[in-house]
Amino acid sequence: MLTRTLDLPTPLTLIPARSLDGVLTRLRRDHPHLPSSVEELETDLSARESVPATFPPPGRRQQALALYGRGWLALLVPAPDARAYQVRTVTALRFDDHHRLARGCLLLRPTAWTIRHTAAVSTHTHWDLLRAEWELLRKESATKGHRDPDGREARRLDLLTKAVDTEHEVQRERAAAARPFTYRDVQPTDRHATYTFVLHGRATPAEDEVLRVRGEASVRGQVVAVDQRAARLTLALERPVDWQRLPKQGELERVENTVVHARRTDALTALRDGHARNPRLLPILTGTRTPRTSPRRQPDAPALDRWQSAALHTALAADDLAAIIGPPGTGKTTVITQLAQEAAKSGERVLVTAHSNTAVDNVLTRLPAGLVVLRVGAEHRVDPAARHLLLDHRAADLRQGVLDRVGARLAAHTACGPGAEHRPKALYDAVGALETAQERRRDAEAALAEARRGVAGPAQTRLDRTAERLRRTLDRSARTAERRARLSEQPPGWWRDRRLRRADKALAVYGEAVEQAERDRRAAEGALDEATRDHPAVRERRADVDRAAREVTRCRKEAEYVEAPCRALLAPVGDAPADLYAFARWARTAHPLLAARRALLAEWRDDVRAAGSRLHAELVRYAHVVGATSSGAAGPALLTGVDFDLAVLDEAGQITTADALVPLVRARRAVLVGDHRQLPPYADEETVARIGAEHGPQAAESAVRSVLELLQEHLPDTAVAHLRTQRRMPREIADFCSKAFYDGQLLTENGPDSPEIPGARRSTDPRVTQLPTPHPLFRTPLVLVDTCDLPPAERAEGGTPQGRINRAEAALLAALARRCTADDEEWAVIVPYRAQAALIRNHLRDLPPGRGDIATVDSFQGGERDVVLYGFTRSNPAGTVGFLDELRRANVAFTRARRRLVLVGDFDTLTRATDDGFRALARALRDHTATVGESLPSRDLQARLGARTA
């Protein structure tokens, strides 16, 4: 870490802002180890030999100084008179703060740190000196490893910056010119900081637009739901707001999305300044360097096919960047899931991003439960199956789990009943009394033996001789047993066996001798007792022994009475000795430990109950996998600066380079996954036009291309893997898509897992999958319904302010959707235009929700359904097809079907399209369907539907 130490000749004076006391109080509530007052701040600063300080990056808060304490960061602004700093705010250190500090800092050594409300005359901020030293530090840092972008890289960065700023400028101008939405009521919802606004009139915004309550700059949020018929919209606010402060009538005005713009700008700045986690990212993106690979342990993944296994190996071997390109249904999500799992098992922190929330959720919900997985994003955008992975939900689960475990441990450590705390001392005292009684009994027994010895005469001599003989016999028997044991361990042989037999005989003799000696000793004891029983001195000593024995019995009962509850009390401490005396000694040291643990558990329980952002920080710190959309990968402030070892970008064919940089600059290596032959990223026409006017049309097109399309042109083969085998679509659909969109490279798996229609039978033509016979409507999975049999006026398209519509197609598609609903099939109606989708929704407004989907092609990318009903919409004598000439739109629509694809359109118009590419596609589709599918006029379909209804 680079540092520059500054010995300042004066004290540094800090003046707290008016709100600082409240800030510190809230900070201490969430972080008990941090200062709770300005006095504690001063104490912390004064106790340090030097205090680290940094300036924010260029263009961000230039007139501010960041001061680093123990676990906290203070933002200082110089006072106008340059004699003191105002402390604007104090926050807990975040990951990004640690990273910024690690890149370099100033070490400040003033003569003193003082916090007061006015600056002394002798103090000074030394602002100019600090700025100059910081610039020197930055230059020194620049010479250590970071190189400025070369000409090609700089031009690319400039173009991306221009695109980001131009799009933001266009959004701002549109928001300023747009008419506000007047609302007449506000209703809270059951979601956090989310409200429903009841509008005047029928005009409504689109979902995802950012709106602000006019006159309330901080009351802004994103539209998450729109009900056009009821003239209602649901707004998720960026931050909670006081209900009393929210105007119940007013206006909602459009505002630009500053959050996305800031994230893109930060990513570009990090790339330009050399702060990307992968220093080779910029030259790889511009094609001036090629990605590196390293051999790594290859996992055993028998569930993957050969293409998927090769893709997994390519991704794991990538040191910088790799790409996995796969058409629909080839298992991209399966590979991503396996990749994230293998990387996490190797100790890597993984960031999973995608263009859509659905793609992110699909990966995260497939990961094993043993991984710590976090989902970052707005709850209303997250699939219900993945909401338990959201940061707030995981924190709540963690908090409850900790509280449950701590509560159980605390209950076990809590004293059992009244007076339980005194039981260890009572046991120690009782055992002490028992030991004293036993000592007295031993003394009494010794006195009795001495008294008997004094009056016994020959009887005592006889007892001594028999006792000595018994001792010697026992010793000999023990030595013989030891000798026999040693012999038994020797190798077998005649010599060992003979010695063992001798030892066994000797042991038998000694056994008899011991028994005889024991009988003689008992007889001698009886004779001694008979000779001394009536002697006054012996009777007196015997009475003493009896009293001492009764006292021992009483003391033992008292000790055992206290022992059982004491063992129960101290059980949480650990394994206790079984012996009563050892347990009593152990209890004296275990009891204070029990009390200390109990206090610690109680403190921990209270801390966990009050924990907020601290639990979030711990979850982020130990997460194996974090998931977010590409634009949301910067995440909440808590994720700022979190390093990732691997970033996986799904749907990379739909993500612009500027959006892709948001996650890419945060990871040491990355894998892009997608299909650049599906729909490209959305490009705002006005933004493209402005960029083109300044930089030329080629630059404008390059600025909005997907990162996958851009990279796959110059990535080496070692960094690119292709998935070839699809398992989603029936062969009739897949074969056409393979020829039309994938140069014949898309394969369909043969075998029990290949997509089949339930109950289907194969014809002799291997290209045809026929439906069960008889079938009420269709014979094959691929159906073409041609409306050219209708009169031109009936089948013709029309125009509305919202886009193109075709009433004849809408009626047919709605009738087919009703039939699918009646047959309990999962279906989706997909059309190119929003106006056509709205018309079909109107046809089907009486259907219960959740039975199917009606969507535009662009919004349905990434989805799939058993039955897809697609309408081309365009029907005109001129053969104009509009944006249908983007053939990737057809690719998306056709590849959504798992079981059946029904195409409805005027093929007289489509096969005579003025666009060469689309005309060729329409003719190839007509010919392919005639060969392996089913083509029928629209009146025939109407007749079939009518007959079925009848």
HELIX and SHEET records of a PDB file:
HELIX    1   1 LEU A   20  ASP A   30  1                                  11    
HELIX    2   2 VAL A   38  SER A   46  1                                   9    
HELIX    3   3 PHE A   95  ARG A  103  1                                   9    
HELIX    4   4 TRP A  127  ALA A  142  1                                  16    
HELIX    5   5 GLY A  151  ALA A  177  1                                  27    
HELIX    6   6 TRP A  243  ARG A  245  5                                   3    
HELIX    7   7 THR A  258  ARG A  272  1                                  15    
HELIX    8   8 LEU A  281  LEU A  285  1                                   5    
HELIX    9   9 ARG A  306  ALA A  317  1                                  12    
HELIX   10  10 LYS A  332  LYS A  345  1                                  14    
HELIX   11  11 ASN A  357  LEU A  364  1                                   8    
HELIX   12  12 GLU A  379  ARG A  381  5                                   3    
HELIX   13  13 PRO A  384  LEU A  389  5                                   6    
HELIX   14  14 LEU A  391  HIS A  413  1                                  23    
HELIX   15  15 ALA A  420  HIS A  422  5                                   3    
HELIX   16  16 ARG A  423  ALA A  456  1                                  34    
HELIX   17  17 PRO A  458  SER A  488  1                                  31    
HELIX   18  18 TRP A  494  THR A  532  1                                  39    
HELIX   19  19 PRO A  536  LEU A  570  1                                  35    
HELIX   20  20 ALA A  571  VAL A  573  5                                   3    
HELIX   21  21 LEU A  580  ALA A  610  1                                  31    
HELIX   22  22 SER A  613  TYR A  622  1                                  10    
HELIX   23  23 ALA A  637  LEU A  639  5                                   3    
HELIX   24  24 ALA A  652  GLN A  654  5                                   3    
HELIX   25  25 THR A  657  LEU A  664  1                                   8    
HELIX   26  26 GLU A  685  HIS A  695  1                                  11    
HELIX   27  27 PRO A  697  ALA A  703  1                                   7    
HELIX   28  28 VAL A  707  LEU A  711  1                                   5    
HELIX   29  29 ASP A  717  ALA A  719  5                                   3    
HELIX   30  30 ARG A  731  PHE A  741  1                                  11    
HELIX   31  31 THR A  787  ASP A  789  5                                   3    
HELIX   32  32 PRO A  792  ARG A  795  1                                   4    
HELIX   33  33 ARG A  807  ALA A  822  1                                  16    
HELIX   34  34 ARG A  834  HIS A  843  1                                  10    
HELIX   35  35 VAL A  857  PHE A  860  1                                   4    
HELIX   36  36 GLY A  882  ASP A  885  5                                   4    
HELIX   37  37 LEU A  887  PHE A  894  1                                   8    
HELIX   38  38 PHE A  907  LEU A  910  1                                   4    
HELIX   39  39 ASP A  916  VAL A  932  1                                  17    
HELIX   40  40 SER A  938  THR A  949  1                                  12    
SHEET    1   A 8 THR A   3  ASP A   7  0                                        
SHEET    2   A 8 CYS A 105  ARG A 109  1                                        
SHEET    3   A 8 VAL A  51  THR A  54 -1                                        
SHEET    4   A 8 LEU A  65  TYR A  68 -1                                        
SHEET    5   A 8 TRP A  72  PRO A  78 -1                                        
SHEET    6   A 8 TYR A  85  ALA A  92 -1                                        
SHEET    7   A 8 LEU A  12  PRO A  16  1                                        
SHEET    8   A 8 TRP A 113  ILE A 115  1                                        
SHEET    1   B 7 PHE A 181  PRO A 188  0                                        
SHEET    2   B 7 THR A 194  LEU A 199 -1                                        
SHEET    3   B 7 ARG A 232  LEU A 237 -1                                        
SHEET    4   B 7 ARG A 220  ASP A 227 -1                                        
SHEET    5   B 7 VAL A 210  VAL A 213 -1                                        
SHEET    6   B 7 GLY A 250  ARG A 254 -1                                        
SHEET    7   B 7 PHE A 181  PRO A 188 -1                                        
SHEET    1   C 7 VAL A 373  ARG A 375  0                                        
SHEET    2   C 7 VAL A 625  THR A 629  1                                        
SHEET    3   C 7 VAL A 350  ALA A 354  1                                        
SHEET    4   C 7 PHE A 644  LEU A 649  1                                        
SHEET    5   C 7 ALA A 667  GLY A 674  1                                        
SHEET    6   C 7 LEU A 321  ILE A 325  1                                        
SHEET    7   C 7 VAL A 720  HIS A 722  1                                        
SHEET    1   D 2 THR A 725  GLN A 726  0                                        
SHEET    2   D 2 LEU A 747  THR A 748  1                                        
SHEET    1   E 2 ARG A 761  ARG A 762  0                                        
SHEET    2   E 2 THR A 769  GLN A 770 -1                                        
SHEET    1   F 6 GLY A 852  THR A 856  0                                        
SHEET    2   F 6 TRP A 827  VAL A 831  1                                        
SHEET    3   F 6 ARG A 865  GLY A 871  1                                        
SHEET    4   F 6 ALA A 897  GLY A 905  1                                        
SHEET    5   F 6 LEU A 782  ASP A 786  1                                        
SHEET    6   F 6 GLU A 934  PRO A 937  1                                        
SHEET    1   G 2 GLY A 798  THR A 800  0                                        
SHEET    2   G 2 GLY A 803  ILE A 805 -1                                        
END                                                                             
